[in-house]
Amino acid sequence: MKRIFIKSLARVEGHGGITVKIDGKKVKDVKVQIYEGPRLIEKLVVGKSPEDVLNIVPRICGICTLSHRYAALKGLEKALNIEVPLRTRLTRDLMLIGEIIQSHSLHIFFLSLPDFLGYSSAMDMVDNYGEEVKRGLAMKGFGYRLMEIISARIIHGENPILGGFGAHPSQKVLVEIKESAEKLVSDAEKIVELFASFDYPSYVEYDTTFMALNPPDGKYGFVSNSILISTDEERSVEEYKEVIQERVVPYSFAKRSRYNGEPFTVGAIARINLLGERLSGKAGDYYKKLYSKRWLRNPFFNNLAQAIEVLYCLETIPKLVDKIMGLEEPVVKKPFKDAGTGTGAVEAPRGTLYHYYSMKDGLITDCDIATPTAQNLDDIERCLRTAVGNLLSKGIEDDLELKLEMIARAYDPCISCSAHLVKVETSNNSD
């Protein structure tokens, strides 16, 4: 029995690794292990007020802090029967777009791109691909700037509050956002073309199910109260526990999720596969030009999907800003009651994020949070099994370390920065 032991997956919301057991040319077992102990956030907020919850739950992640805040706001406001005005909703959508731009830029430029170009890090690319590095930094910086303007801080901004905002962005800074986004569109096109030029390997290809939120206006987007599944099923986000079927495995502290007993995929590639025909503008043109059925089977296309989403976000910002500036600045809405239940969901950069809350007498009595990476873990395992099996059947055992790193990175599993994601050790000793 041969064992491939990946000792450490860097910054996958904690400490994780991968173990692959091989008997001859057959893959006997694949495990993605998350060693990080339980964070207990869901229990920490019990007995707390909604305002306290909004200060606590974004600390789950330093990258997707505003996704967590937005999902929590939606869940808490449902529970308290708070209907926020249109300008508030649009401004929150703009805030989320900023986070998606900065997170996608981090992943595709500084985690994935060095692999495809044959470098060990983005810094090593500077001499030959300096323009690409500059584009990545500019995109990421703009995303952070947008987050800072709306949330009042780059990370863990607290300006989005229950019922609205502590302060709405001024007309001046909204115009700044619009003009900056317009200037970056051509750079985003170059990013799409770069990632479209790569030859994505086929050894990872398999059939899976995709899941994403379905915006009610029939357009592409990141916020909704319904879940769209590639099986042509649509469910309310209030039913998410039945849909994603969370469970615990003995070798990992992270929860896992399955749909009808099978793994599924969330994230940019799921959104493009399910909603891509709704894309318009230059993003829509690239979708029509580049999309193929391989996207349904190959997670490496998640990199290209993220590049297209960055372009979509930049094209959307000017139109969104115009709508926001055409509306009066609203007052903060107050709750009508102090008890109830509600589920909030948004598309975080890495996929669908759910926040469920139950309240009584103004305090939290129950909380459940389902993150995108926890939903993708079973699918990552299945992809690794497929890839190793296909490679072994062809007698390919070279560069396994790089191949496994690239598979893990393709899902963008909550990694903030890493030059060397995994370490692979092989042993012929029996377990």
N, C-alpha and C positions, 0 to 999 in steps of 0.2 A: 504493500500500500504506500503510495507516494502522497505527501502532503505539501501543498503550497500554503505557506503561512504568511499572510500580510500582517505584520505586527502592529502597524499604526496607520490609521486613516486620520490625517490632520484636519482638525476643526470641522468635524461633522457634528456640530452642536454638542461637542464633548469628545470623548475618546472612543475610537472604534477600530475594528480590524476585520479581516476576511480570512477564512479558512476554507480551502478547497481540498477535498480528498479524492484521489484518483487511483483506480485499480486497473492497471494496464492502460487501455485507451478509453476507459469509461469513467465518467465523473460520478462518484458515489454520493458526494455531499457538498453543499456550498452554504456557508453561513456568513452573514454580515453581522458582526458582533458590535454592540454599543456598550462600552464599559462604564461610561459616565453614570454615576448614581442618579436616582430619581430626583428631579428638581423640586417636586412637591408644590409647584405653583398653584395647581388647581385646589389644593387643600389650604394653602396659605391665604387665599382670598376669601375663604369661608368666614363669615362673621364681619367682613369688611364692607364699607360703603362703596358705591359705584365709583366715587372719586378716588378712593384708595386703590381700587381694582385697576383703574386707568394708569396709575403710577407704578403698579407692580407688574402686570402682564407683559408690557413691552420689553421688560428686562429679560424675557426669554431669549431674545436675539438682538444683537447689536447691529445686524445688517437689515433685518426686516422689522425694525421697531415700529414703524408707522403702519405696516400691514396689521400687526397685532393690535395696535391702538384703534385702527379703523374697524376691524372685525369686532373688537370688544365694544366699541361705541355702538355699532349696529345691534349687537345682542342686548346690551343694557337698555338702549332706547326702545327696542321692541318690548322688553319686559316692563318698562315703565310707561309705555304708550306715549312716547315722545315722537312727534312727527317734525323732523327738521325741514327748514325751507329749502327751496331749490338751490339758491346760491351756496348754502352750506354744503349740500351734497356735491355740487360741482367743484367746489374748492377742495373738498376732501378727495375727490377723484383726481384732481390736479396734483395733490400731495402724493397720492399713491403712484401716479405716473412718474414723479421724480424719483421715488424709491426704486421703481422698476428699471429706470434708465441707469441709475448708479450701480445697482446690483448686477444687471446684465452686463454692463461695461466691465465691471470687475471680473466677472467670470470669463467672458469670451476673449478679452484682451490679455488678462494677466494670469489666468489659470489654464485656459484651453489653447490659445493661439501659439504659445511656445512649443507645445507638443506637435502641432501640425506643421510648424516651420522648422522643426528639428533643433530647438534650443532648450536649454535647461531652465531658463527663466526669462521674464520680460526684459530684465536688465541686459542680458546677453544679446537681445535682439536689436539694441539701440543702434549699433553701427550700420546694420544693413536694413533695418525696418524702423528707423527713427520716426518716420511720419505716422506709422501705425501706432506706435507707442504714444505719440503726442495726441492722436485722435482719441485713444483710450482714456488718457488723462483728462482731456477736454470734456468728453462725454460724462465721465464719472464725476468730474468737478461740477458740471452743470446740474447733474442729478442731485448732488449734495446741496448745491445752492438753492434749488427749488424746494427741497425738503426744509432747509433752514428758513427760507422766507415764510413758508406756510406754518411750520410747526414751532418756529422760534429757536430751534437748535438743530444742528446737523444730526445728532443722535439723541434719541429719547426726548424729542421735543414735546412739550406739554401744552402747546397752544390749542390743539383740538380738544375740546372739553364736551361734557355731556350737554347735548342740546345745541351745540354750535362751536364757536371759536372764542377764545379770550380776546382776540383782535383779528380782524380780517386784513389781508394784504392790501396795501394802498394801490390806487390806480397807477402810480408811478412804477412800483415794482412789478405790477402785472404786465405793464408795457415792456419792461426790461426782460421779463421771462419770455414774452412773445417774440421779441426781436432776437434774443439769444437762441431760441429754439429754431427759428427760421434760418439762422446762419449755419446751424449744425446739420441741416438736412442733407446737404451734399456730402458731408463726411460720413453720415450714416449710410448713404448709398454705397460709398466705397467699402464700408464694412461688410455690407450684404454681399457685394461682389467678391470680396476676398474670401468669405466663408463659403460662398457658392463654388469657388474654384477648387476646393479640396475634394479629393477622392475618398469618400467615407467608406471604410471597410464593411464587407457584407457578413463577416463571421459572427456578428452580433444579432443578426436579423431573426425575428420571431413574431408571432401574432400576439397582440395584447389588446386590452380594453383601455380606452381613454375617457377621462372625466374632467369637466370644467364647468364653471358657472355660465349660465345662459342669459346674457343681458336682455332685458324685457323689450328694448326698442328694436330688436332685430339687427343691431350693429355689433361690431367687435368691441369688447370692453372687459373690465376687470371686476365689476360689482353686479351682484344679482341676488335674488331670493330663490332661484331655482337651479338645479344641477342638471346638466346635459351629459348623457352617457352615449358612447359610440354604438351601443346596442339599440339606439333609437328610443331609449327610455328617458323620461324627464321626471325629476322628483323635487319636492320642496326642500330647501335647506333645513327646515325643521325636522326632516326625516333622515338627516345625514347619518345618524347612528345605525339605522337599518341599511343604508346604502353602502357605507364603507366598512362596516363590520369590524370594528377594532378588536384586537386581541393581544395577548402577551405571549412571548416565546421564552423558554427557560434560559437561553444563552444571551439575552439582550435586555437591557433596561428600557429600551425604547419600544413603544407600542408598535404593532403592525396592523395593516388594514387589508381587507380583501372585498371584492365585489362578487357576490354569488359564489364564494369559495375560491376565487381566482385572483391573482395579482392584477393590478391595473396601474396606469401611468397618469400623473398630473404634471402640470408645468407648461412651459411655452410650447413644447411640441404637441401637447394635448390640446391647447387652445387653438393652435394653427390647424391641427387636423379636424377639429370640430367646428371652428368658426372662421377659418381662413377665407372662405368665399365671401365673407362680409367685408373684408378689407378693401379699402378704396385708396385713391391717390397712388403715389409711387410705391407704397407698401403693397397695395393690391396688385400693381403691375408686376412687381417682383414675385409675388405669390403665384400668379398665373404663369409666369415664365419658369419658375424653379420647382414648383411643387410636383411631386410624383407619388405613386403608391408606395415607394420605398420609405416615405416618411411614416407610414403606418407600421413599419416593422423595424426601424433602425433608430435607436436613441441618439446616435451621433448627430442626427439632424436637429436635435434640440439646440445645438450651437447656432445653426443657421436660423432656426425659429426665433431665438433670442435676438439675433441681429435684425431680423425683420420687425420684431416688436419694438426695438429701439427706434427704428425709422417710423413706425406707426405712431409711437408716442410723440416724437418730435413734430410730426405732421398734425397731430391732434391738438397739441398745446395751443397754437394760435386761435383755433376755432373755440376751444374751451375757454380761453381767456376772454375772447370777445363776448361770449355768453355771460360770463361772470360779471364783466364790467357793465353789461346792460341791465343788471339787476340791482335793486336797492340792498344796502347792507342790512341784514336782519338782526334782530335781537336774539339772545340765547333763549331757547325754549325750555320751559320748566316741566317736570314730570307731573302727570295727572294722578298718579297712584304710587304706592310704595311696595307693591308686590306683583309678581308675575314671572313668566318665563320667556326667553327669547334666544334665538340663534342668529348670530351675525356671521356672514361669510364674505370674503373678498379673495380675489386672485392675487396672492403674494407673488413675488418674482418666481419662486420655485413651484408654485401651484396653489391649489385651493386650500384656504385656511379657514377653519371653523372655530367659533367661540360660542359656547352655550352657557347661559346663566339662569339660575333660579333665585328669586328674591322674596323675602318676607320682612315686613316692617322696616323696609329701607336697607336691609342688609343681605348679603349673598348667603344663600343656603346650599347651593351646589354650583359647580363649574366643571366644564369639560372643554379641552382644547385639543384639536386634531391638526397637526402641522403637515405641510406637504411632504417633507422628508420621511416622516413616519408612514405616510401613505405609499411612498415609492419604494420603501426598503424591500418588500417582497419581490417587486418587479426588478430591482437591481440584482437580487440574488438569482432570479430566473435568467436575466441577461448574462450574468457571469457564467452560469451553468451552460447556457447555450454557446457562448463564445469559447469557453475552454473545450467543450465537447467538439465543436467544429474544428478548432485548431488542432486538437490531438488527432482527429480522424484524418487530417491532411498531413500528419507528421510534423507539424509546426510547433516547436517549443522555444524558439528564439524570442528574445525581447518580451517575455511574458510580463515582466514588471511594467514596462511602458504600456503595453496593451491593457493591462488591468487598471493602471492609473487612468488611462484615457476613458475607459468605460465608466469608472466611478465618477470622473469629472463631467462626463456627458450629462449626467442627471443634475449636476450643480447642487450636490447635497449639503447645503448650508456650510460651505467652506469659505472663510473670509480671505485667506491668502495662504498659499503654500507653493514652495518651489519643488519639493519632493514629497508627493502625497503619501506614498506607501513604500514600504520596504518588503521585498519578497524573499522568503527563505524557502529553499526546497530541501526535502529530506526523503530518503528512501526507506527510512525506518518505519516499521509498523507501529500503528497507534495502539 
